[in-house]
Amino acid sequence: MSTTSINLIDSFQEFKDFKNIDRPTMMSVLEDVFRSMIRKKYGTDENCDVIVNTDNGDLEIWRTRTVVEDGFSEDDDLEIELAEALTIDADLEVGDEYVEQITLESFGRRAILAARQTLVSKILELEKDEIFKKYKDRVGEIVTGEVYQVWKKETLVLDDEGNELLLPKSEQIPADYFKKGDTVKAVVSKVDMLNSNPKIIISRTAPEFLQRLFELEVPEIFDGLITIKKIVREPGERAKVAVESYDDRIDPVGACVGMKGSRIHGIVRELKNENIDVINYTNNLQLYIQRALSPAKITSIKLDDDKKTAAVYLKPDQVSLAIGRGGHNIKLAGKLTGYEIDVYREADEHEEDVDIEEFSDEIDSWILDEFKRIGLDTAKSVLALTVGELVKRTDLEEETVKDVLSILNAEFE
């Protein structure tokens, strides 16, 4: 019996070229689609063989019917009467199996177009499922893509296979500025299936992003010789990274920073000059808090383990260092150690000073609270800073700061 191959490669070339689906899976989908066509036309596909050649995309459909006596056929889809069978093959007898090849053309143009539409739909669903599974397994990994479109609330990034990744504004570093064609590096943060479409969220603000950057830059971390215990970040401003080495011969902080900062410089550039403090982790809580408040030098610490609070005492010139610009340093130190840290200025016995609360009759309480918020709780601690520095660190207007300084200066004249 001659066979006429039905080649589908040309018909479905776009799927072979642009879809992330392997050939066997695609051929399996093709078989399902054609079996559905057979059932619609003949009522059953049980007596049909669909042969798909995964090497060259050829498809053959063979239908088998049993030869019965004339007038005894109960189902023409499963049986063929002898008279009809003999017109096709004179050697056939009752009880023989008659095998015929079904051509695509026999289904009709409308059925073929419907099959093609079904195939398109199935392959798109498969592709979406594959993308979802692929990225679900990559949560926490770094991806690199190209900016395709920038909107007000998010940026659309395409990976090297053309898959869509979303970088929301909330997941961008404040100093990030992207335009079409820019290369973006981020970490896969969240993967959801929304209305049958995979939604892949990437992030540049997540602590995991900084951790992956360290793993890329520091071989000892990637190899497991150095462990990152915890990372806390104020994206674009400051980050604190606690590291530990189980090998006494390895200095974890030195290894992370690199010779003359060679290893950490690349990370800092990627994070738009985010200030990164690498801290040697320790189980000694007082020492850990002291290191967490770096670069400030602490005089003493009083811990309340029940309330998880730490009262930290420093020299006057160290208070602003402990608090940091915008309060980022002390906030991150608290997150890193798990303790709420309060900073207290240690007064010099020989220095005449006045508690800032003493001026409550001349200065509004909300203004005094603003100074105390950044660790300035005495008159001289406020006077030690310039107008510009005070405006920058507080939410006060320049004129308000000048009025306060005038009042405080009058106290020591």
C-alpha positions as CSV (number, residue, x, y, z in Angstrom):
1,M,0.0,0.0,0.0
2,S,1.5,3.3,-1.0
3,T,1.8,6.0,1.7
4,T,1.6,9.7,1.2
5,S,3.4,11.7,3.9
6,I,1.8,14.8,5.3
7,N,4.6,17.2,6.1
8,L,3.8,19.7,8.8
9,I,7.2,21.4,9.2
10,D,6.4,24.2,6.6
11,S,2.9,24.7,8.0
12,F,4.1,25.2,11.6
13,Q,7.5,26.7,10.9
14,E,6.9,29.7,13.3
15,F,6.5,27.4,16.3
16,K,9.7,25.6,15.5
17,D,11.6,28.8,15.2
18,F,10.1,31.0,18.0
19,K,8.6,28.8,20.7
20,N,10.4,27.3,23.6
21,I,9.0,23.8,23.0
22,D,11.0,20.7,22.2
23,R,10.1,18.7,19.1
24,P,8.7,15.6,20.9
25,T,6.3,17.7,22.9
26,M,5.2,19.5,19.8
27,M,4.6,16.3,17.9
28,S,2.6,14.9,20.9
29,V,0.4,18.0,20.7
30,L,-0.1,17.5,17.0
31,E,-1.2,13.9,17.5
32,D,-3.8,15.1,20.1
33,V,-5.1,17.7,17.7
34,F,-5.5,15.2,14.9
35,R,-7.1,12.6,17.1
36,S,-9.6,15.3,18.0
37,M,-10.3,15.9,14.3
38,I,-10.8,12.1,13.8
39,R,-13.3,11.8,16.6
40,K,-15.3,14.7,15.3
41,K,-15.5,13.2,11.8
42,Y,-15.8,9.5,12.6
43,G,-17.1,9.5,16.2
44,T,-14.1,7.5,17.5
45,D,-10.4,7.3,17.1
46,E,-10.0,3.9,18.7
47,N,-9.5,2.2,15.3
48,C,-7.1,4.8,14.0
49,D,-3.3,5.1,14.3
50,V,-1.7,8.5,14.2
51,I,2.0,8.2,13.4
52,V,4.1,11.2,14.0
53,N,7.7,11.2,12.9
54,T,9.6,13.5,15.4
55,D,12.7,13.6,13.1
56,N,11.2,15.3,10.1
57,G,7.7,16.2,11.2
58,D,5.8,13.8,8.9
59,L,2.3,12.7,10.0
60,E,0.3,9.6,8.8
61,I,-3.2,8.6,9.8
62,W,-4.3,5.0,9.3
63,R,-7.9,3.8,9.9
64,T,-8.8,0.1,10.3
65,R,-12.2,-1.4,9.7
66,T,-13.5,-5.0,9.8
67,V,-15.0,-6.5,6.6
68,V,-18.6,-7.8,7.3
69,E,-21.4,-9.3,5.2
70,D,-23.4,-7.0,3.1
71,G,-26.3,-5.5,5.1
72,F,-24.7,-6.5,8.5
73,S,-22.7,-3.3,9.2
74,E,-23.8,-1.9,12.6
75,D,-21.3,1.0,12.6
76,D,-19.8,2.2,9.3
77,D,-17.0,3.9,11.3
78,L,-15.8,0.6,12.6
79,E,-17.0,-1.8,9.9
80,I,-17.1,-2.0,6.0
81,E,-19.5,-4.2,4.0
82,L,-18.0,-6.7,1.7
83,A,-19.3,-5.2,-1.6
84,E,-17.7,-1.9,-0.8
85,A,-14.4,-3.5,0.3
86,L,-14.1,-5.6,-2.9
87,T,-14.3,-2.4,-5.0
88,I,-11.1,-1.3,-3.2
89,D,-9.3,-4.7,-2.9
90,A,-10.6,-7.8,-4.6
91,D,-8.7,-10.1,-2.2
92,L,-10.6,-9.0,0.9
93,E,-12.9,-11.5,2.6
94,V,-15.4,-11.3,5.5
95,G,-13.5,-11.0,8.8
96,D,-10.5,-9.3,7.2
97,E,-9.2,-6.0,8.4
98,Y,-9.3,-3.2,5.9
99,V,-6.6,-0.5,6.5
100,E,-6.8,2.8,4.7
101,Q,-4.9,6.0,4.9
102,I,-6.7,9.2,5.8
103,T,-5.5,12.3,4.1
104,L,-5.6,15.8,5.5
105,E,-7.7,16.9,2.5
106,S,-10.4,14.5,3.5
107,F,-11.2,16.5,6.6
108,G,-12.1,19.6,4.6
109,R,-10.7,23.2,4.7
110,R,-12.8,24.3,7.6
111,A,-11.7,21.4,9.9
112,I,-8.0,22.0,9.0
113,L,-8.2,25.7,9.8
114,A,-10.0,24.9,13.1
115,A,-7.2,22.3,13.9
116,R,-4.6,24.9,13.2
117,Q,-6.3,27.4,15.6
118,T,-6.5,24.7,18.2
119,L,-2.8,23.9,17.7
120,V,-1.8,27.6,18.1
121,S,-3.8,27.8,21.3
122,K,-2.3,24.6,22.8
123,I,1.3,25.6,21.9
124,L,0.8,29.0,23.4
125,E,-0.5,27.4,26.6
126,L,2.4,25.0,26.7
127,E,4.9,27.8,26.2
128,K,3.4,29.8,29.0
129,D,3.6,26.8,31.3
130,E,7.2,26.2,30.4
131,I,8.1,29.8,31.1
132,F,6.3,29.7,34.4
133,K,8.0,26.4,35.5
134,K,11.4,27.7,34.3
135,Y,11.2,30.9,36.3
136,K,9.5,29.4,39.3
137,D,12.7,27.3,39.8
138,R,14.8,30.4,39.3
139,V,13.4,32.6,42.2
140,G,16.3,34.1,44.0
141,E,18.7,33.8,41.0
142,I,20.2,36.7,39.0
143,V,18.9,37.4,35.5
144,T,20.2,39.8,32.9
145,G,17.9,41.3,30.3
146,E,17.4,44.2,28.0
147,V,15.0,47.1,28.6
148,Y,12.2,47.0,26.1
149,Q,9.8,49.6,27.5
150,V,9.8,52.1,30.4
151,W,6.6,53.1,32.0
152,K,5.8,55.3,35.0
153,K,5.3,52.4,37.5
154,E,7.4,49.6,36.0
155,T,9.9,48.7,33.3
156,L,9.5,45.9,30.8
157,V,12.7,43.8,30.4
158,L,13.2,41.0,27.9
159,D,15.5,38.1,28.7
160,D,17.8,36.5,26.0
161,E,14.8,34.3,24.9
162,G,12.4,37.2,24.6
163,N,10.5,36.4,27.7
164,E,8.9,39.3,29.5
165,L,10.1,40.3,32.9
166,L,8.6,43.2,35.0
167,L,10.8,45.5,37.1
168,P,8.4,47.6,39.2
169,K,9.4,51.1,40.3
170,S,9.2,49.8,43.9
171,E,11.9,47.2,43.1
172,Q,14.3,49.7,41.5
173,I,17.1,51.5,43.3
174,P,16.1,55.2,43.6
175,A,19.1,56.2,41.4
176,D,18.2,53.7,38.7
177,Y,17.4,55.3,35.3
178,F,16.7,53.1,32.4
179,K,16.1,53.7,28.7
180,K,15.2,51.3,25.9
181,G,18.2,49.0,25.0
182,D,19.9,49.2,28.4
183,T,21.1,46.0,30.0
184,V,19.6,45.3,33.4
185,K,20.8,42.9,36.1
186,A,18.3,41.9,38.8
187,V,17.1,38.9,40.9
188,V,13.9,36.9,40.2
189,S,11.7,37.9,43.1
190,K,8.2,36.5,42.4
191,V,6.6,34.3,39.7
192,D,2.8,34.1,39.4
193,M,0.3,32.8,36.9
194,L,-2.2,35.6,36.2
195,N,-5.1,34.9,33.8
196,S,-3.1,32.0,32.3
197,N,-0.1,34.3,31.7
198,P,3.2,34.0,33.7
199,K,4.0,37.2,35.5
200,I,7.7,37.4,36.4
201,I,8.7,40.1,38.9
202,I,12.4,41.0,39.2
203,S,14.0,43.1,41.8
204,R,17.1,45.2,42.4
205,T,16.2,46.2,46.0
206,A,15.9,42.7,47.5
207,P,18.7,41.6,49.9
208,E,19.0,38.4,47.7
209,F,20.2,40.6,44.8
210,L,23.1,41.9,46.9
211,Q,23.8,38.3,48.1
212,R,24.0,37.0,44.6
213,L,26.3,39.9,43.6
214,F,28.6,38.9,46.4
215,E,28.6,35.3,45.3
216,L,29.6,36.4,41.8
217,E,32.4,38.6,43.0
218,V,33.7,36.6,46.0
219,P,34.7,33.0,45.1
220,E,35.0,32.1,48.8
221,I,31.3,32.8,49.2
222,F,30.3,30.8,46.1
223,D,32.5,27.9,47.3
224,G,30.9,28.0,50.8
225,L,34.1,28.9,52.6
226,I,32.5,32.2,53.7
227,T,28.8,32.3,54.8
228,I,26.6,35.4,54.5
229,K,24.6,35.3,57.8
230,K,22.3,38.3,57.1
231,I,21.9,41.2,54.8
232,V,19.9,44.4,55.4
233,R,19.5,47.2,53.0
234,E,18.2,50.7,52.4
235,P,18.4,50.5,48.6
236,G,20.7,53.1,47.1
237,E,21.7,54.4,50.5
238,R,23.4,51.8,52.7
239,A,23.6,48.1,53.3
240,K,25.1,46.0,56.0
241,V,26.3,42.4,55.4
242,A,27.2,40.1,58.2
243,V,29.7,37.4,57.1
244,E,31.4,34.5,58.8
245,S,34.2,32.0,58.0
246,Y,34.5,28.6,59.4
247,D,38.2,28.6,58.4
248,D,40.4,30.6,60.8
249,R,42.9,31.2,57.9
250,I,40.3,33.2,56.0
251,D,39.5,36.8,56.9
252,P,35.8,37.0,55.7
253,V,35.6,40.8,55.7
254,G,39.0,41.1,53.8
255,A,38.0,38.5,51.3
256,C,34.7,40.3,50.6
257,V,36.2,43.7,50.2
258,G,39.2,42.5,48.2
259,M,42.6,44.1,47.6
260,K,42.1,47.8,47.8
261,G,38.4,47.2,47.6
262,S,38.7,45.5,44.2
263,R,35.8,43.0,44.8
264,I,33.3,45.3,46.5
265,H,33.8,48.2,44.0
266,G,32.0,46.3,41.3
267,I,29.0,45.6,43.6
268,V,28.9,49.2,44.7
269,R,28.8,50.4,41.1
270,E,26.0,48.0,40.3
271,L,24.0,49.3,43.2
272,K,24.5,53.0,42.2
273,N,27.1,53.7,44.9
274,E,25.2,52.1,47.8
275,N,27.4,52.3,50.9
276,I,28.1,48.7,51.9
277,D,29.4,47.8,55.4
278,V,30.8,44.3,55.6
279,I,30.8,43.1,59.2
280,N,32.4,40.0,60.9
281,Y,29.5,38.1,62.5
282,T,29.9,37.0,66.1
283,N,27.7,35.4,68.8
284,N,28.9,38.0,71.2
285,L,25.9,40.4,71.0
286,Q,27.6,43.4,72.5
287,L,30.4,43.1,70.0
288,Y,28.0,42.4,67.2
289,I,26.0,45.6,67.9
290,Q,29.3,47.5,68.2
291,R,30.4,46.3,64.7
292,A,26.9,46.9,63.3
293,L,27.1,50.6,64.3
294,S,30.4,51.0,62.4
295,P,32.0,53.4,61.6
296,A,31.0,54.9,65.0
297,K,33.1,54.1,68.0
298,I,31.0,53.0,71.1
299,T,32.0,53.7,74.7
300,S,29.6,51.3,76.3
301,I,26.4,49.2,75.7
302,K,23.5,48.2,78.1
303,L,21.4,45.4,76.8
304,D,17.8,44.4,77.8
305,D,17.4,40.9,76.4
306,D,13.7,40.7,77.4
307,K,12.7,43.8,75.6
308,K,15.3,43.3,72.8
309,T,16.7,46.9,73.3
310,A,20.2,48.2,73.5
311,A,21.3,51.5,75.1
312,V,24.4,52.6,73.3
313,Y,26.6,55.4,74.8
314,L,29.0,57.3,72.6
315,K,31.3,60.4,72.7
316,P,29.6,63.5,71.3
317,D,31.5,63.4,68.1
318,Q,30.5,59.8,67.4
319,V,26.7,60.3,67.7
320,S,26.1,61.5,64.2
321,L,28.3,58.7,62.8
322,A,26.2,56.1,64.7
323,I,22.9,57.5,63.4
324,G,24.1,58.1,59.9
325,R,22.7,60.2,57.2
326,G,18.9,60.1,57.4
327,G,19.2,57.6,60.3
328,H,20.1,54.8,57.9
329,N,23.0,53.5,59.9
330,I,21.3,53.0,63.2
331,K,18.1,51.7,61.5
332,L,20.1,49.0,59.6
333,A,22.1,48.1,62.7
334,G,18.9,47.4,64.5
335,K,17.6,45.2,61.7
336,L,20.9,43.4,61.5
337,T,21.1,42.6,65.2
338,G,17.4,42.3,65.9
339,Y,17.7,44.8,68.8
340,E,16.1,48.3,69.0
341,I,19.1,50.6,69.4
342,D,18.9,53.9,71.3
343,V,21.9,56.2,71.1
344,Y,22.9,58.3,74.1
345,R,25.5,61.0,74.1
346,E,28.1,60.5,76.9
347,A,28.6,63.9,78.5
348,D,32.1,65.2,79.1
349,E,32.6,65.9,82.9
350,H,34.5,69.1,82.1
351,E,32.2,70.3,79.4
352,E,29.4,72.7,80.2
353,D,26.3,71.7,78.3
354,V,22.5,72.0,78.5
355,D,19.9,69.3,77.7
356,I,17.9,70.5,74.7
357,E,14.6,69.9,76.6
358,E,15.6,72.9,78.7
359,F,14.7,75.1,75.8
360,S,11.1,73.8,75.5
361,D,9.7,77.2,76.6
362,E,11.4,78.9,73.6
363,I,11.5,76.1,70.9
364,D,8.4,74.1,69.8
365,S,8.5,70.5,71.1
366,W,8.1,69.0,67.5
367,I,11.3,70.9,66.5
368,L,13.2,69.5,69.6
369,D,11.9,66.0,68.7
370,E,13.4,66.4,65.2
371,F,16.8,67.1,66.7
372,K,16.5,64.2,69.2
373,R,15.5,61.9,66.3
374,I,19.0,62.3,64.9
375,G,20.8,61.9,68.2
376,L,21.2,65.6,69.1
377,D,19.9,65.8,72.6
378,T,22.1,68.7,74.0
379,A,22.6,72.3,73.0
380,K,26.3,71.8,72.1
381,S,25.6,68.7,70.0
382,V,23.3,70.9,67.8
383,L,25.8,73.8,67.7
384,A,28.6,71.4,66.6
385,L,26.9,71.1,63.2
386,T,26.5,73.7,60.5
387,V,23.2,75.1,59.2
388,G,23.6,73.1,56.0
389,E,24.2,69.8,57.9
390,L,21.2,70.3,60.2
391,V,18.9,71.1,57.3
392,K,20.1,68.0,55.4
393,R,19.7,65.6,58.4
394,T,16.4,66.9,59.6
395,D,13.1,67.9,58.0
396,L,13.4,71.5,59.2
397,E,13.6,74.6,57.1
398,E,16.8,76.7,57.0
399,E,15.1,79.7,58.7
400,T,13.9,77.4,61.5
401,V,17.4,76.0,62.0
402,K,18.9,79.5,62.2
403,D,16.4,80.6,64.8
404,V,17.2,77.5,66.9
405,L,20.9,78.1,66.7
406,S,20.4,81.7,67.7
407,I,18.5,80.7,70.8
408,L,21.1,78.0,71.7
409,N,24.1,80.3,71.1
410,A,22.6,83.0,73.5
411,E,22.7,80.4,76.3
412,F,26.5,80.3,76.2
413,E,27.3,84.0,75.6
